[in-house]
Amino acid sequence: MHIVTCPRALRRDSDSIVCRRGIPDCAGGDGNNVHRAYGGRGNHLREARLAHGSVTKSLISADTCMTCPVCVLVRPRSFRVGITRPTDARDDGVTDGAADAILQEPYSRLRETMAPSPTIQPKTYTVYTRRNFERLPALRRLSPGELLSMKAVSAVLPFRVNNYVVDELIRWNRVPDDPIYRLTFPHREMLAPDAIARLESMISSGTSEAALHACAREIQAQLNPHPAGQMELNVPFVDGKPLLGMQHKYRETVLFFPSDGQTCHAYCTYCFRWPQFVGIDHLRFASRQAESLAAYVGAHPEVNGVLITGGDPLIMKTAVLRKYVEPLLASHLEHLVSIRIGTKAPAYWPYRFLTDPDADDLIRLFEQVRGAGRHLAIMAHYSHPRELETPAAQAALRRILTTGAVVRCQAPLVRRVNDDPQVWADLWRLEEQLGAVPYYMFVERDTGPKGYFEVPLARACDIFRTASRRVSGLARTVRGPSMSATPGKVEVVGRANAGGEDVFVLRFIQGRNPDWVGRPFFAAWDEHATWLDQLRPAFGETEFFWEPEMREIREAHQAPAWGLRVPKRRKLVLFGHVEWE
């Protein structure tokens, strides 16, 4: 039997593994990774193990190699991961020359539209914060006044950036208007004029850190640290005691905040979770009790999804993350359908999935979740196309997708960063092309430096509609503009004229009461409004339809007992490995 080398075959090249034909999404690694080959008639998943510095000795039976878009065009009886092409006669009637032509021709077209595939080398994570950012050579171009303002703002709001963001994402010749620079570095206008002037004066005069810290705490308290009733209404109770590391705002979904995941590889300046990072314990959601999450889910059959969030859960080592995830895979939690992980790591530190010491273990954990019959969604935060334009970022996204996880992309509309319809159209198109799902455009939340970043709802509508017109239907999976407000996720559908009155058309995507979901309501048109609480009911109404029940929820300090309102669900049968002739 003739062995045809798969176009996805790997060779040794110095200390890296690269594809013989340069297919960009071929698996890479340090030479010890497991590289998968999908073969058979769709009914086998076999592993080709590449020994360090040599090729595998095993052959993988297949009718068609399903691993890349080139080799599906030929039907070898088998293939191997290797370096050399055997010269025996073929047994399928196709000559070697014809096979070469078949393999090369479509790939030559593919290469016309793709950049060369560089080898991604491991990178050592280096972090810069308020304490050491002045060591960055790139900041030498800033004036002493700009550096002083940066120190003042970072005394109030969290600041953390890493060498990947600094070296590969920020275009320093465009600073201060570079969008990633705006996204990660503090700016004077993020604080009120009197607050920034007071802080700068204290720093310039050599005021003690204790006094500066006290001033920062006063300013932080004025920034609405926990919007939308997170602390008052979202925290669930068990036996009269709050579970401070969880939120249960919507009936079907529980949010969990693992203690070790309450930081990030880098902080976004707009982040509404900024109180998690400034050292105020009573404002912080966090839990070390993995068993409490599984127990809560088990006691609440209405819950079919868990969102592990932060911070960024993927800042944790895989072994720590596993302690929180594995209990959710237990067979008695059959009502749990999905596990979501909210993360910025694919954008700010893609090496987490590629070359970090436990990157392979993380990929195996993702596969384990899928193998247990749970849907795994990586909720990736991409705020600008630039975050997806590096080789590492694209390789990380492709590697996540090989596990069977779905990557759903979301970000807020942020002034000075992405308040341009073309930026969003480019972002959605790139996400679609890389196999991810555009999911949400959020409205900047009413917390922290909102005055610096917020965009009026009227303009947000225009940006969303214009961007949507510039992409295909496959990229129009995105929902928005969406406000994560106290009563729920409210989508600004658009503008309409009814009865001679211009109005916002709004609807709930999610609601504290599920009966609100999908129900449209109307607000008087306001060119300047930036949040739900600035809108007024249209048509002379005194309040929106949901406000009476929302008052009851506030008075009770928690949402209704969803366990008493669980809709009947049909029990689903899931099969594992299935073969067919």
C-alpha positions as CSV (number, residue, x, y, z in Angstrom):
1,M,0.0,0.0,0.0
2,H,1.3,3.4,-1.0
3,I,1.8,6.0,1.8
4,V,1.0,9.6,0.6
5,T,2.4,12.3,2.8
6,C,-0.3,14.6,4.0
7,P,0.1,18.3,3.1
8,R,-0.2,19.0,6.8
9,A,2.8,16.9,7.5
10,L,5.2,18.4,9.9
11,R,9.0,18.7,9.8
12,R,11.6,19.7,12.3
13,D,13.0,23.2,11.8
14,S,15.4,24.3,14.5
15,D,13.4,24.3,17.7
16,S,10.0,24.7,16.1
17,I,7.5,22.7,14.2
18,V,6.2,24.1,11.0
19,C,3.9,22.8,8.2
20,R,5.7,21.5,5.1
21,R,3.4,23.5,2.9
22,G,2.9,26.5,5.1
23,I,-0.7,25.9,6.0
24,P,-1.1,28.7,8.6
25,D,-3.4,26.8,11.0
26,C,-1.3,23.7,11.2
27,A,-0.6,22.7,14.8
28,G,2.7,23.9,16.2
29,G,4.5,23.5,19.5
30,D,7.8,22.5,21.1
31,G,8.1,19.2,19.4
32,N,6.5,17.2,22.1
33,N,2.9,18.2,21.5
34,V,0.2,15.9,20.3
35,H,-0.8,16.8,16.7
36,R,-4.2,15.5,15.6
37,A,-5.2,14.0,12.3
38,Y,-8.8,13.5,11.5
39,G,-9.4,10.6,9.2
40,G,-11.7,7.8,8.2
41,R,-15.1,8.6,6.8
42,G,-15.5,11.1,9.6
43,N,-15.6,8.4,12.2
44,H,-12.2,8.4,13.7
45,L,-10.1,10.8,15.7
46,R,-6.6,9.5,15.9
47,E,-3.5,11.1,17.4
48,A,-0.2,11.3,15.6
49,R,2.5,11.8,18.3
50,L,5.6,13.6,17.1
51,A,8.7,12.6,19.0
52,H,11.2,15.3,19.9
53,G,13.2,15.9,16.7
54,S,11.9,13.0,14.8
55,V,8.8,11.8,12.9
56,T,6.2,9.4,14.2
57,K,6.5,5.8,13.3
58,S,2.8,5.1,13.3
59,L,0.5,5.2,10.3
60,I,-3.0,6.5,10.6
61,S,-5.6,4.8,8.5
62,A,-7.8,7.1,6.6
63,D,-9.8,7.4,3.4
64,T,-9.3,11.1,3.4
65,C,-7.1,13.3,5.5
66,M,-9.6,15.9,6.9
67,T,-7.1,18.1,8.6
68,C,-6.5,20.8,6.0
69,P,-8.3,22.3,3.0
70,V,-5.7,21.0,0.5
71,C,-5.5,17.3,1.1
72,V,-9.2,16.6,1.1
73,L,-8.9,16.8,-2.6
74,V,-7.1,13.5,-2.9
75,R,-8.1,10.2,-1.4
76,P,-5.1,8.3,-0.2
77,R,-5.7,5.0,1.6
78,S,-3.5,6.2,4.5
79,F,-1.1,8.9,5.4
80,R,1.6,9.6,7.9
81,V,3.2,12.5,9.6
82,G,6.6,12.6,8.0
83,I,9.2,14.2,5.9
84,T,9.7,12.1,2.9
85,R,7.3,11.0,0.1
86,P,7.5,7.3,-0.8
87,T,7.9,6.5,-4.4
88,D,5.8,3.3,-4.6
89,A,3.1,2.9,-7.2
90,R,-0.3,4.2,-6.1
91,D,-3.3,1.9,-5.7
92,D,-6.0,4.4,-6.3
93,G,-5.4,5.2,-10.0
94,V,-3.9,8.6,-9.4
95,T,-0.3,9.2,-10.5
96,D,2.1,11.0,-8.1
97,G,2.4,13.8,-10.6
98,A,-1.4,14.3,-10.8
99,A,-1.6,14.1,-7.0
100,D,1.1,16.8,-6.7
101,A,-0.8,19.0,-9.2
102,I,-4.1,18.5,-7.2
103,L,-2.3,19.4,-4.0
104,Q,-0.4,22.4,-5.2
105,E,-3.0,24.1,-7.4
106,P,-5.6,25.1,-4.8
107,Y,-2.9,25.9,-2.3
108,S,-1.2,28.2,-4.7
109,R,-4.5,30.1,-4.8
110,L,-4.7,30.0,-1.1
111,R,-1.2,31.5,-0.7
112,E,-2.2,34.5,-2.8
113,T,-4.5,35.7,-0.1
114,M,-2.4,34.7,3.0
115,A,0.7,36.2,4.5
116,P,3.7,34.0,5.1
117,S,3.4,31.9,8.3
118,P,6.1,32.8,10.7
119,T,7.3,30.6,13.5
120,I,6.0,31.7,16.9
121,Q,8.7,31.6,19.6
122,P,7.9,31.4,23.3
123,K,7.7,34.8,25.0
124,T,8.4,35.6,28.7
125,Y,5.6,37.5,30.3
126,T,6.7,40.9,31.6
127,V,4.3,43.2,33.3
128,Y,4.3,47.0,33.7
129,T,2.2,48.8,36.4
130,R,2.2,52.1,38.1
131,R,5.3,51.2,40.0
132,N,7.6,50.5,37.1
133,F,6.0,51.9,33.8
134,E,8.6,54.7,33.6
135,R,11.2,52.0,32.6
136,L,9.4,51.5,29.3
137,P,11.7,53.0,26.6
138,A,8.7,53.8,24.5
139,L,7.4,56.3,27.1
140,R,10.5,58.5,26.7
141,R,8.6,60.3,24.0
142,L,6.1,61.6,26.5
143,S,6.4,64.9,28.3
144,P,7.0,65.1,32.1
145,G,3.4,66.4,32.4
146,E,2.0,63.4,30.6
147,L,3.9,61.0,32.8
148,L,2.7,62.9,35.9
149,S,-0.9,62.6,34.7
150,M,-0.4,58.9,34.1
151,K,0.9,58.4,37.7
152,A,-2.1,60.4,39.0
153,V,-4.8,58.5,37.1
154,S,-3.2,55.1,37.9
155,A,-3.4,55.9,41.6
156,V,-7.2,55.7,41.2
157,L,-7.9,53.3,38.4
158,P,-6.0,50.1,37.7
159,F,-3.1,50.0,35.3
160,R,-1.4,46.9,34.0
161,V,0.1,46.2,30.6
162,N,2.5,43.6,29.3
163,N,5.4,43.3,26.9
164,Y,3.3,41.7,24.1
165,V,0.8,44.7,24.1
166,V,3.7,47.2,24.3
167,D,5.8,45.5,21.6
168,E,3.3,44.1,19.1
169,L,-0.1,45.8,19.5
170,I,0.7,49.5,20.1
171,R,1.9,51.6,17.2
172,W,4.0,54.1,19.0
173,N,4.4,56.5,16.1
174,R,0.6,57.1,16.5
175,V,0.6,57.7,20.2
176,P,-1.5,59.2,21.9
177,D,-4.1,58.5,19.3
178,D,-3.3,54.8,18.8
179,P,-6.4,52.8,19.8
180,I,-4.5,50.1,21.8
181,Y,-2.6,52.8,23.7
182,R,-5.9,54.5,24.5
183,L,-7.2,51.1,25.5
184,T,-4.4,50.2,28.0
185,F,-2.6,53.4,29.2
186,P,-4.1,55.9,31.6
187,H,-5.1,59.4,30.3
188,R,-5.6,62.6,32.2
189,E,-9.2,63.1,31.0
190,M,-10.3,59.8,32.6
191,L,-10.8,61.7,35.9
192,A,-12.7,64.9,36.6
193,P,-10.6,68.1,36.3
194,D,-10.6,68.8,40.1
195,A,-9.7,65.2,40.9
196,I,-6.8,65.0,38.5
197,A,-5.5,68.5,39.6
198,R,-5.6,67.5,43.2
199,L,-3.7,64.2,42.6
200,E,-1.1,65.8,40.4
201,S,-0.4,68.5,43.1
202,M,0.0,65.8,45.8
203,I,2.4,63.8,43.7
204,S,4.5,66.8,42.7
205,S,4.8,68.0,46.3
206,G,5.9,64.6,47.5
207,T,2.8,63.8,49.5
208,S,3.1,60.5,51.3
209,E,1.7,57.3,49.7
210,A,-0.8,57.0,52.6
211,A,-2.3,60.4,51.9
212,L,-2.4,59.8,48.2
213,H,-4.1,56.4,48.8
214,A,-6.7,58.1,51.0
215,C,-7.4,60.6,48.3
216,A,-7.7,57.9,45.7
217,R,-10.3,56.0,47.8
218,E,-12.5,59.2,48.0
219,I,-12.4,59.5,44.2
220,Q,-13.1,55.8,43.6
221,A,-16.2,56.0,45.8
222,Q,-17.6,58.6,43.4
223,L,-17.2,56.4,40.3
224,N,-20.2,54.1,40.9
225,P,-18.0,51.0,41.6
226,H,-20.7,48.4,41.3
227,P,-23.3,49.4,38.7
228,A,-26.6,47.6,37.8
229,G,-27.2,46.2,41.3
230,Q,-24.4,43.8,41.1
231,M,-23.7,43.8,44.9
232,E,-27.3,44.4,46.1
233,L,-29.3,42.3,43.7
234,N,-27.2,39.7,42.0
235,V,-25.5,37.9,44.9
236,P,-27.3,34.6,45.7
237,F,-28.0,33.4,49.2
238,V,-27.7,29.9,50.7
239,D,-29.1,29.4,54.3
240,G,-29.3,33.2,54.6
241,K,-25.6,33.7,53.8
242,P,-24.4,35.4,50.7
243,L,-22.2,33.6,48.2
244,L,-19.9,36.6,47.4
245,G,-18.0,34.8,44.6
246,M,-21.2,34.4,42.5
247,Q,-23.9,36.3,40.8
248,H,-27.2,34.9,39.7
249,K,-29.0,37.7,37.9
250,Y,-30.6,35.8,35.0
251,R,-32.5,32.6,35.6
252,E,-30.5,30.3,33.4
253,T,-27.0,31.7,34.1
254,V,-24.7,31.8,37.1
255,L,-21.5,33.9,37.1
256,F,-18.6,32.6,39.2
257,F,-15.5,34.7,40.2
258,P,-12.5,32.4,41.1
259,S,-10.2,34.2,43.5
260,D,-7.1,33.3,41.6
261,G,-8.6,34.8,38.4
262,Q,-9.3,38.3,39.6
263,T,-6.5,40.0,37.7
264,C,-5.7,40.1,33.9
265,H,-2.7,39.9,31.6
266,A,-3.4,43.6,31.0
267,Y,-6.2,45.9,32.0
268,C,-8.5,47.8,29.7
269,T,-8.9,51.4,30.7
270,Y,-12.7,51.2,30.2
271,C,-13.2,48.1,32.3
272,F,-16.4,48.1,34.3
273,R,-14.9,45.5,36.7
274,W,-12.2,48.0,37.8
275,P,-13.1,47.6,41.5
276,Q,-11.9,44.0,41.3
277,F,-8.3,45.3,40.8
278,V,-7.8,48.3,43.2
279,G,-7.5,46.4,46.5
280,I,-10.9,47.2,48.1
281,D,-11.9,43.9,49.5
282,H,-15.5,44.7,50.2
283,L,-16.0,45.7,46.6
284,R,-14.5,42.5,45.2
285,F,-16.3,39.4,44.0
286,A,-14.1,36.3,44.6
287,S,-14.4,32.7,45.8
288,R,-12.0,30.0,46.5
289,Q,-14.7,27.4,47.0
290,A,-15.0,25.3,43.8
291,E,-17.3,22.9,45.6
292,S,-19.8,25.7,46.4
293,L,-20.2,26.4,42.7
294,A,-21.0,22.8,41.8
295,A,-23.3,22.5,44.8
296,Y,-25.2,25.6,43.9
297,V,-25.7,24.5,40.3
298,G,-26.8,21.1,41.5
299,A,-29.4,22.7,43.8
300,H,-30.8,24.9,41.0
301,P,-32.1,23.0,38.0
302,E,-33.1,26.2,36.3
303,V,-29.4,26.9,35.7
304,N,-28.1,25.6,32.4
305,G,-25.0,27.8,32.0
306,V,-22.1,28.9,34.1
307,L,-19.9,31.8,33.2
308,I,-16.5,31.7,34.8
309,T,-15.3,35.3,34.8
310,G,-13.1,37.9,36.5
311,G,-10.8,39.5,36.0
312,D,-9.6,36.8,33.7
313,P,-9.9,33.2,34.6
314,L,-7.1,32.3,32.1
315,I,-4.6,34.2,34.2
316,M,-4.7,31.1,36.4
317,K,-2.5,28.1,35.9
318,T,-4.5,25.3,34.2
319,A,-4.2,23.1,37.3
320,V,-6.0,25.8,39.3
321,L,-8.6,26.4,36.6
322,R,-9.2,22.6,36.4
323,K,-10.3,22.6,40.1
324,Y,-13.2,24.9,39.3
325,V,-14.2,23.3,35.9
326,E,-14.0,19.6,36.5
327,P,-16.7,19.4,39.3
328,L,-19.1,21.0,36.7
329,L,-18.6,17.9,34.4
330,A,-20.2,15.5,36.9
331,S,-22.9,13.3,35.4
332,H,-25.5,14.4,38.0
333,L,-25.4,18.0,36.7
334,E,-27.1,16.9,33.5
335,H,-29.1,20.2,33.4
336,L,-25.8,22.1,32.9
337,V,-25.5,22.6,29.2
338,S,-22.7,25.2,28.8
339,I,-19.6,26.5,30.4
340,R,-18.4,29.9,29.4
341,I,-15.0,31.4,30.2
342,G,-14.8,35.2,29.9
343,T,-11.3,36.2,28.8
344,K,-9.1,38.8,27.2
345,A,-6.1,36.4,27.0
346,P,-6.5,35.7,23.2
347,A,-6.0,39.4,22.6
348,Y,-3.6,40.4,25.3
349,W,-1.5,37.3,25.8
350,P,-2.1,34.7,23.1
351,Y,0.9,32.7,24.3
352,R,-1.4,31.4,27.0
353,F,-2.7,29.0,24.3
354,L,0.6,28.4,22.4
355,T,3.9,28.4,24.3
356,D,3.2,29.0,28.0
357,P,4.4,26.0,30.0
358,D,0.9,24.7,30.6
359,A,-0.7,25.7,27.3
360,D,-1.0,22.1,26.2
361,D,-2.7,21.2,29.4
362,L,-5.2,24.1,28.9
363,I,-6.0,22.7,25.5
364,R,-6.6,19.3,27.0
365,L,-8.9,20.8,29.6
366,F,-11.0,22.4,26.8
367,E,-11.2,19.0,25.1
368,Q,-12.2,17.4,28.3
369,V,-15.1,19.8,28.7
370,R,-16.3,19.0,25.2
371,G,-15.7,15.3,25.7
372,A,-18.0,15.4,28.8
373,G,-20.9,16.7,26.6
374,R,-20.8,20.3,27.7
375,H,-20.8,23.2,25.3
376,L,-17.6,25.3,25.8
377,A,-17.8,28.9,24.8
378,I,-14.7,31.1,25.1
379,M,-16.1,34.6,25.5
380,A,-13.2,36.5,23.9
381,H,-13.0,40.3,24.3
382,Y,-11.7,41.9,21.1
383,S,-12.1,45.6,21.1
384,H,-10.2,46.5,17.9
385,P,-9.1,44.6,14.7
386,R,-5.5,45.3,15.7
387,E,-5.8,42.7,18.5
388,L,-6.4,40.0,15.8
389,E,-3.7,41.0,13.3
390,T,-0.6,39.4,14.9
391,P,0.5,35.8,14.0
392,A,0.3,34.8,17.7
393,A,-3.3,36.1,18.1
394,Q,-4.5,34.2,15.0
395,A,-2.7,31.0,16.0
396,A,-4.2,31.2,19.5
397,L,-7.7,31.5,18.1
398,R,-7.2,28.6,15.7
399,R,-5.8,26.4,18.4
400,I,-8.8,27.1,20.7
401,L,-11.1,26.1,17.9
402,T,-9.4,22.8,17.3
403,T,-10.7,21.7,20.8
404,G,-14.3,22.0,19.7
405,A,-14.9,25.1,21.7
406,V,-16.8,28.0,20.2
407,V,-15.2,31.4,20.4
408,R,-17.8,34.2,20.8
409,C,-16.5,37.8,20.5
410,Q,-17.7,40.8,22.4
411,A,-16.6,44.3,23.3
412,P,-18.0,47.7,24.3
413,L,-18.3,50.6,21.9
414,V,-15.6,52.9,23.3
415,R,-15.0,56.5,22.3
416,R,-11.4,57.1,21.0
417,V,-10.9,53.4,20.5
418,N,-13.5,51.9,18.2
419,D,-16.3,54.5,17.7
420,D,-16.1,54.1,13.9
421,P,-18.3,51.8,11.9
422,Q,-15.5,50.7,9.7
423,V,-13.5,49.5,12.7
424,W,-16.4,47.3,13.8
425,A,-17.0,46.0,10.2
426,D,-13.3,45.1,9.9
427,L,-13.4,43.4,13.4
428,W,-16.5,41.3,12.6
429,R,-15.2,40.3,9.2
430,L,-11.9,39.2,10.7
431,E,-13.6,37.3,13.5
432,E,-15.8,35.6,10.9
433,Q,-12.8,34.7,8.7
434,L,-10.9,33.2,11.6
435,G,-13.9,31.0,12.6
436,A,-15.1,33.0,15.6
437,V,-18.7,34.3,16.2
438,P,-19.3,38.1,16.5
439,Y,-21.6,38.1,19.5
440,Y,-22.1,41.5,21.3
441,M,-21.5,45.2,20.9
442,F,-22.0,46.6,24.4
443,V,-22.7,50.1,25.4
444,E,-20.0,51.5,27.8
445,R,-21.3,51.0,31.3
446,D,-22.1,53.7,33.8
447,T,-19.1,53.3,36.0
448,G,-15.4,54.3,36.3
449,P,-14.2,56.8,33.7
450,K,-17.4,56.6,31.7
451,G,-17.3,60.3,30.7
452,Y,-14.1,59.7,28.8
453,F,-15.3,56.6,26.9
454,E,-19.1,56.8,26.5
455,V,-20.9,57.2,23.2
456,P,-24.5,58.6,23.0
457,L,-27.0,55.9,22.2
458,A,-28.2,57.7,19.1
459,R,-24.7,57.6,17.7
460,A,-24.2,54.0,18.9
461,C,-27.2,53.0,16.8
462,D,-25.8,54.7,13.7
463,I,-22.4,53.0,14.1
464,F,-24.0,49.6,14.6
465,R,-26.3,49.8,11.6
466,T,-23.6,51.2,9.3
467,A,-21.1,48.5,10.3
468,S,-23.8,45.8,9.9
469,R,-24.5,46.9,6.3
470,R,-20.8,46.4,5.5
471,V,-20.6,42.7,6.4
472,S,-22.3,39.6,5.2
473,G,-25.1,37.8,7.0
474,L,-22.7,35.4,8.7
475,A,-21.1,38.3,10.6
476,R,-24.5,39.7,11.6
477,T,-24.7,37.3,14.5
478,V,-23.7,40.2,16.7
479,R,-26.3,41.8,19.0
480,G,-26.3,45.4,20.0
481,P,-25.9,48.1,21.0
482,S,-26.7,46.4,24.3
483,M,-26.8,48.0,27.8
484,S,-26.2,45.6,30.7
485,A,-28.4,47.6,33.0
486,T,-30.1,46.9,36.3
487,P,-33.2,45.3,34.9
488,G,-31.3,43.3,32.2
489,K,-29.6,43.4,28.9
490,V,-31.4,46.1,26.9
491,E,-30.8,46.3,23.1
492,V,-31.2,49.6,21.4
493,V,-33.0,48.3,18.3
494,G,-33.1,51.7,16.5
495,R,-35.0,54.9,15.9
496,A,-38.6,55.1,14.8
497,N,-41.4,57.6,14.3
498,A,-44.7,56.7,15.8
499,G,-47.7,59.1,16.2
500,G,-45.4,62.0,15.1
501,E,-43.0,61.3,17.9
502,D,-39.3,60.2,17.4
503,V,-38.6,57.3,19.7
504,F,-35.9,54.7,20.6
505,V,-37.1,51.2,20.0
506,L,-35.8,49.0,22.8
507,R,-36.1,45.4,23.8
508,F,-34.8,43.0,26.5
509,I,-32.2,40.4,25.3
510,Q,-32.1,39.2,28.9
511,G,-34.2,40.3,31.9
512,R,-34.3,39.7,35.7
513,N,-37.8,38.4,34.9
514,P,-37.6,36.1,31.9
515,D,-41.1,37.3,30.9
516,W,-39.5,40.6,29.8
517,V,-37.2,39.0,27.2
518,G,-38.0,40.0,23.6
519,R,-40.7,42.5,24.7
520,P,-40.3,45.8,22.9
521,F,-40.7,49.2,24.6
522,F,-40.2,52.8,23.6
523,A,-38.3,55.7,25.0
524,A,-38.4,59.4,23.9
525,W,-35.7,60.2,21.5
526,D,-32.7,61.9,23.2
527,E,-29.6,62.8,21.1
528,H,-27.4,63.0,24.3
529,A,-28.5,60.0,26.4
530,T,-25.8,57.5,27.1
531,W,-27.6,55.0,29.4
532,L,-30.9,53.5,30.2
533,D,-31.5,55.7,33.3
534,Q,-31.3,58.8,31.2
535,L,-34.2,57.7,29.0
536,R,-37.8,58.6,29.5
537,P,-40.9,56.7,28.4
538,A,-42.4,57.7,25.1
539,F,-46.1,58.6,24.3
540,G,-46.7,60.3,27.6
541,E,-46.2,57.2,29.8
542,T,-45.0,57.8,33.3
543,E,-42.8,54.7,33.6
544,F,-41.6,51.7,31.6
545,F,-43.6,48.5,31.8
546,W,-40.9,46.7,33.9
547,E,-40.4,49.4,36.5
548,P,-43.1,48.3,39.0
549,E,-41.7,44.8,39.3
550,M,-38.2,46.2,39.4
551,R,-39.2,48.2,42.5
552,E,-40.4,45.0,44.1
553,I,-37.1,43.3,43.4
554,R,-35.2,46.2,44.9
555,E,-37.3,46.1,48.0
556,A,-36.8,42.4,48.4
557,H,-33.0,42.9,47.7
558,Q,-33.0,39.9,45.3
559,A,-34.7,38.5,42.3
560,P,-37.7,36.1,42.5
561,A,-37.0,32.5,43.4
562,W,-36.3,31.1,39.9
563,G,-36.3,27.6,41.3
564,L,-40.1,27.9,41.6
565,R,-40.4,28.9,37.9
566,V,-38.4,26.4,36.0
567,P,-40.0,25.6,32.6
568,K,-40.3,21.9,31.8
569,R,-37.4,20.7,29.7
570,R,-37.2,17.6,27.5
571,K,-34.3,15.4,28.6
572,L,-31.8,15.2,25.8
573,V,-29.9,12.1,24.8
574,L,-26.2,12.7,23.9
575,F,-24.1,10.2,22.2
576,G,-20.3,10.0,22.6
577,H,-18.2,8.4,19.9
578,V,-20.3,7.3,16.9
579,E,-19.1,5.4,13.9
580,W,-20.9,4.8,10.6
581,E,-20.2,2.7,7.5
